[in-house]
Amino acid sequence: MPRKAIHPAVRDRIVQLLETNFPGALQKWYEAHGELTLVVDPVRIRSLCVFLRDHPDWQFDFLSDLTAVDLLGQEPRFVMVYNLFSTARRHRVRLRAAALGDPPSIDTVCDIWLSANWHERECWDLLGVVFRNHPDLRRIMLPQDWVGHPLRRDYETAEEECYDYLGKRLADE
């Protein structure tokens, strides 16, 4: 069953509340496929997340996903994506915030939503995004002695022979 698109009145109210309560924090917003995306100032990510979680009209109490996008060749290179859901109101919203610096970093939200803990560790492990004040930022999928972050677009992989199930080298075709 397809997701219900966000109602324009709900969209407008969320945007208005953020613009009123956090002047300058909402950099832009757009709607695609019925879903609202809010591009926000990364410095204010924590206060925006607490507001959206605790506001009685929205109650975004569930962080359904948190990930990062590597936009190699663009600035900012790394963008965090937070998918929020209100179990009480049945609304969804997506936040996007740049992870700035070298290494890329942004404040943790794992004390706001407990589910962020492993999501942030996965982003650190695979993309190298540092989450400031995370209580246990260590690798979660790769061995602790792994070098690099394999989902970065510039990650160098070893040259390997590729074979199909019959043993024939795929590159020969």
N, C-alpha and C positions, 0 to 999 in steps of 0.2 A: 504494500500500500504506500503510495507516494506521501511525502511529508506535506503537511498543510503549510501553505505560504504564509509569511508573516502579514498580518493585517496592516494596511497603511496607517491607521490610527495608532496602533501599537508602535510601529516603526517611528512615526513622528514624535510620539511621547518619549520614547527612549532617547532619541537624538536630542530633543529639547531638554530633557532632564540632565543629560551629560553636558550639553553646552552651557546650561545655567549653573550647575554645581561645580563644573571643572572647566572654567574658561581657558581656551587654548589647548586643552588636552585632546579633544577630538579633532584630528587632522583632516579627516575626510570620512565619508561613509558612502556605501553603495549597496544596492540590492541586486542579487543575481540568483536566478532560479528560485525566487521566493524567499531567499535567506538574506538576512541583514548582516553586513560586515562593517565593523567599525575600526578604522585605522587610528590608533591612539599613540600618544606620546609615551615612549618606553619608561621615562622617568616617573610617570604617574600610574604605571600599570597596577601596582598594588592597591592604591587608593581607589582606582576605578573598579577593580575586581571586588573589593570589600563592599563598595557602594552597590554594585549590581547584585551581589549575593544577599545583602542585608536589607535592601529597599523593599518595603512591604508590597509595592505594586509589581515587582519583578521576581524577586526570590530566586535568582539563578544559583541554586544550591548544588548543582552537579556540573563538574568539569568533565565532560564526556571524552574530551581528547585535547592533548596539547602536543604540538609538533613544531618543527622548524623547517624552513624552506631555504635552500642554498641558491641564491640568485647570482652565481658566479659572473663577474663582469659588470655588475650593477652595484649601486650604492643606495641604501645599505645592502650588503651582501646577504646577511642572514635576517630573516623575518620570522618571528614567533607567531604561531596561530593557536588561539585558545577557543575551543568550541564549548559554549555554555548552554545549559538546559535548565529550565525551571520546572521541577516536577509538580509544583503547585499550580502554576499558570499555563504550563504546556507551551512555553515560548522557547525559541532558540535564538542565539546570537553568536556571532563569531567576532573575536577581537584579533587584530593584527598589530604587532609592535616590533620595531626593529631591535635586534640584538647588536649593540654597537661595540666598537673597540677591537683590540687585538690582544688576546682572544675575544671573540664576541661574547658579550655578557648582558644579563638582565636580572632583575630581582626575582627571587623565588616566590611562588604562590602556594607552596606546599603546606604552609600553615593556614591558608585560606580554604583550600580544598585538599584533603589528604590524598586524593587520587593523583595529584600533581607530582607526588614524590617519585614514583617510578617513571612517569612520563618525562620528567626533567632529567632523571638519570639516563634514560634512553637517548635523549637529545644530546647530553654531554658525551656519552659513549660513542655515538655514531656520527655526530656532527661537530662536536667540540664546543658547544655553547655552554658557557659557565653561568650557573645560577647563583648569584650572590646570596649568601646567608642560608644556602641549602644545608640541612643538618647532616647529610650523608652522601655527598656528591662523589660517587665512585662508579666505576664501570659496572654495568648490569648484564650485558650480553656477551662482551668479549673478555678474554683473559686480562687480568690486571696488568700484565707486562706488554700488552698490545701497543704498537706504535702507530699513532695517527687516528683518524676518524673516517671510516670507510664510506660513509654516505656523502662526504664532501665531493663536489663535482670535480675537484682537482686531485683527488686521491689517486695515487699511482698504484696500480695493481701489477702483480707479477705476470709475466708472459707465460701462459699455460697452453698446452695442447688441448684442443676441444674435440671430443669424440662422441659420436652418437652411440646408441645402444648396441650396434653391430660392430663397433670398434673402428669404423671408418672415420678418418679425420674429416671433420666438417668443412674445414677450410679448402679441401680438395675439390669440393663440388662446384 
